[in-house]
Each structure stands twice: as structure tokens, then as C-alpha cells.
Amino acid sequence: MKKCILIFDDDAETLAVSKIILEQQNFWVEVRSLCDDIVRDILDIRPVIILIDLWMPEIGGEKAVELMKRNSSTSHLPAILFSANDEIEEICRRCGADGYLKKPFSISELLDVISRHSASD
């Protein structure tokens, strides 16, 4: 069975390119352009890892990660923030994300972070 990756980003191009790349690596990829109900989305989809853009409409990636990490049903899942924000590393620590990708990122950086954070599943 393919491992599922759930990606939240409001940029359709980022979602499409990431989905194509990861599906070529034999992942099942689900994408969302909003993260306002992140816990429900995670429970419905059951991914092994979540990638989330920091600058999302409504609640934003930082708040979304905090919500999923506070929920006992979703807190164990790796959450990776991605952003062009120069303070992404500090934001990642502050909200409890498990890692980050600095935009723009390369295909190898994307695959590396997925491999490191989904290897145990």
C-alpha cells in the first residue's frame, strides 16, 4: 500500500508540481488549498506526513500545525512547514513542526525531507 502525503498550500502550481513529483516516487498524494479544518482532513485521509505552507489563508500554517499537535489523534504525525520566510526555522520550533523546507526548494530537498520524516512508517 502506498504511503499517503497530505499537502496544504494555497498556490495551485506548488500543489500540482509537488503532487507530480511525489506520485512519481510511488506516494499517494492528497492536496488541500485551505487548512481551516486540518484535524478533520488528517483523520479522514490518514497520511503518514503533512506538508503545510506557512502562509495559508484563514488560520495559517503555524496555527494549523499547533492545532494538529495539540490533538492526541494527530499529534504523532510529522508536520513539515515550507515557506520563503527567513524565520522559518524559528517558527517551526515555536509551533512544534517536525521540520521545514525553505522555498524555493529543490526536488532532492523535498524528497529528502519526506524520506527522513516518513521512514519509520
N, C-alpha and C positions, 0 to 999 in steps of 0.2 A: 504494500500500500504506500502511495506517495505521501511524503510529509507535506503538510499544509503551511503556507506562509500567508499571513494577513497583512496587507499594506494599506495604510491610511495616508492619503496625500490629496490635496485639492487641485493639484496640477495633473491634468489628464495625460499629458505627454510622459511625465515621470512614471505614472502608473502603468501606462502601456509598455514603455521600454523595460521597466523592471519586471513586469509580468512575462514578457517575451524571453528575457534573459533567464529568469528563474525557471520557467517552464522547460526551456532547453536543457536545464540541469536536472530535469525529472522531478520538480516540485509541483504541487498543486497550489495555485496562487489565487487568492481572493483579494479584491481591492475595494476600497471604500473612499469616497470623496469627503465624507464627514465622519467625525469621531464622537459625536454628541451622545451616543449610546454604546460606548466601547465595550462595556462589560457584557451586554446582551449580544453584541456582534461576536465577541470571543466565545461565549458559551454556545452560540448557535453554530459557529464554524469549527471550533476546536483546533486552532492552529498550534504548531509547535514553536512558533516565533512570531512576534509582531514587529513590524517596521512602521514608524509613525513620524510624519513630518512635524517639526516644531511649530510651524506657522499654519495651523489649521483654522478654518472658520469655526465660529461658535465658541467652544471651550478651549481650543488649542491643544497641541501635543503634550505640553508639560502637564497640564491639568488632567488630560486623559490618562497619561501614564500613572499619575498619582492615584486616580480613581481605580485603575485596574490593580495596582499594587496594594491598595487598601482592602480589596475584596479577596476573601480567602479562596474563592473558586478560581481566581485568575492571577493571583499574586506570584505564583511559581513560574509563570511563563516569561521567557526572556522578551524584554521590550527594548528595541533599538531606536533611538531618536536620530533623525537626519535633518540637517539644516546647514545653511551658509553662515549662520550666526557665529561670530568669533568666540562667543562664550558657551558654545555647545557642550564642552566638557564639564564646565561648572553646572550648567542647567541639568545635565544628565545626572550628576551626583545629587543635586538638590531634589529632584523629583523621584529618584530611585530607579531610573532606567538602567538597564544592564550593559549598555554600550551605546556608541554613536557612530555615525558616518558623517563626515564633513562634506557638504556639497560644494562644488561638483565632485562626485566620486567616480572612480573607475569601475569597470566590470569586475576586475580582480578584487578590489576593495569590498564590493558588495558581496561577492561570493565568499570572501574570507570571513567577513563578519557573520554571514549566515552559517558557514561551516563551524566556526568557533562556538556559536551560541545554540546551535541545534544538534550538535554532535551527540549529546547524551540521550537524545530521544530516538 
